[in-house]
Amino acid sequence: MLRAYKYRIYPNEIQKEQLAKTFGCSRFVYNYYLDKKIKGYENGDKSLSKIDCNNHLNRELKKEYIWLKEVDKFALTNAIYNEMNMSPASVSGRVPCSTTGGCHNHSPRCSGV
């Protein structure tokens, strides 16, 4: 039997601001490393690992973009890990979930089998 729970939160103004910062920074980091991955692929460069990207984020990117230090580091690390685990073929629907190994429970981004 499957169960679903719905939760609703009522953040105050300070919490709303922190949530917005966290989502925005996570989106920035995700797109930044996705762009790096695409450019590296087009140039035939070696692929970056999750650890390489995480180290780059903590050592260089946070110095360049100071505002990345304002949010939780685990949210940014998860953005990197989510980007690295994404299979381009599964997003486009060309490969079923079972062959990519990255999709479980038939997530919306998969074609599903």
C-alpha positions as CSV (number, residue, x, y, z in Angstrom):
1,M,0.0,0.0,0.0
2,L,1.3,3.4,-0.9
3,R,0.6,6.5,1.3
4,A,1.1,10.1,0.5
5,Y,1.4,12.9,3.0
6,K,1.0,16.6,2.2
7,Y,2.6,19.2,4.3
8,R,2.1,22.9,4.3
9,I,4.4,25.4,5.9
10,Y,3.8,29.0,6.9
11,P,7.2,30.6,7.0
12,N,7.7,34.1,8.4
13,E,9.4,36.8,6.4
14,I,12.9,35.9,7.4
15,Q,12.3,32.3,6.6
16,K,10.8,33.2,3.2
17,E,13.9,35.2,2.4
18,Q,16.2,32.3,3.4
19,L,14.2,29.8,1.4
20,A,14.3,32.1,-1.7
21,K,18.1,32.5,-1.3
22,T,18.6,28.7,-0.9
23,F,16.5,27.9,-3.9
24,G,18.2,30.6,-6.0
25,C,21.7,29.5,-5.1
26,S,20.9,25.9,-5.6
27,R,19.5,26.7,-9.1
28,F,22.6,28.8,-9.9
29,V,25.0,26.0,-8.8
30,Y,23.0,23.3,-10.7
31,N,23.1,25.4,-13.9
32,Y,26.7,26.4,-13.5
33,Y,27.9,22.8,-13.4
34,L,25.5,21.7,-16.1
35,D,27.0,24.4,-18.3
36,K,30.5,23.2,-17.4
37,K,29.6,19.6,-18.2
38,I,28.1,20.6,-21.6
39,K,31.1,22.7,-22.6
40,G,33.5,20.0,-21.4
41,Y,31.6,17.4,-23.5
42,E,31.7,19.6,-26.6
43,N,35.4,20.3,-26.2
44,G,36.2,16.6,-25.6
45,D,37.5,17.3,-22.1
46,K,37.5,14.8,-19.2
47,S,34.3,14.7,-17.2
48,L,34.3,16.2,-13.8
49,S,33.4,14.1,-10.8
50,K,31.0,15.0,-8.0
51,I,34.0,15.5,-5.6
52,D,35.9,17.7,-8.1
53,C,32.8,19.9,-8.5
54,N,32.2,20.1,-4.8
55,N,35.8,21.0,-4.1
56,H,35.7,23.6,-6.8
57,L,32.5,25.1,-5.3
58,N,34.0,25.3,-1.8
59,R,37.5,26.5,-2.8
60,E,36.9,28.8,-5.8
61,L,33.2,29.5,-6.6
62,K,32.4,30.7,-3.1
63,K,35.3,33.2,-3.3
64,E,34.0,34.5,-6.6
65,Y,30.4,34.6,-5.6
66,I,30.3,35.6,-1.9
67,W,26.5,35.3,-1.7
68,L,26.9,31.5,-2.0
69,K,28.2,31.4,1.6
70,E,24.8,32.7,2.9
71,V,23.0,29.4,2.3
72,D,23.4,25.9,3.7
73,K,26.3,24.0,2.1
74,F,24.3,20.8,1.9
75,A,21.7,22.3,-0.3
76,L,24.5,23.3,-2.8
77,T,26.2,19.9,-2.6
78,N,22.8,18.2,-3.3
79,A,22.4,20.5,-6.3
80,I,25.7,19.3,-7.7
81,Y,24.9,15.6,-6.9
82,N,21.5,15.9,-8.5
83,E,23.0,17.4,-11.7
84,M,25.7,14.7,-11.9
85,N,23.2,11.9,-11.4
86,M,20.9,13.1,-14.1
87,S,21.0,11.1,-17.3
88,P,20.4,13.2,-20.4
89,A,18.8,10.2,-22.2
90,S,16.3,9.6,-19.4
91,V,15.3,13.3,-19.4
92,S,14.5,13.3,-23.1
93,G,12.5,10.0,-22.8
94,R,14.8,8.1,-25.2
95,V,15.9,5.5,-22.7
96,P,13.6,3.7,-20.2
97,C,14.2,3.9,-16.5
98,S,15.4,0.4,-16.1
99,T,18.4,0.8,-18.4
100,T,19.7,4.1,-17.0
101,G,19.7,2.9,-13.4
102,G,19.2,6.5,-12.2
103,C,15.4,6.6,-11.9
104,H,13.4,4.9,-9.2
105,N,9.7,4.8,-8.6
106,H,9.1,6.2,-12.1
107,S,9.9,9.8,-11.3
108,P,8.3,12.4,-13.6
109,R,11.5,13.0,-15.5
110,C,11.6,9.4,-16.8
111,S,9.8,7.8,-19.6
112,G,8.8,4.9,-17.3
113,V,8.6,1.3,-18.1
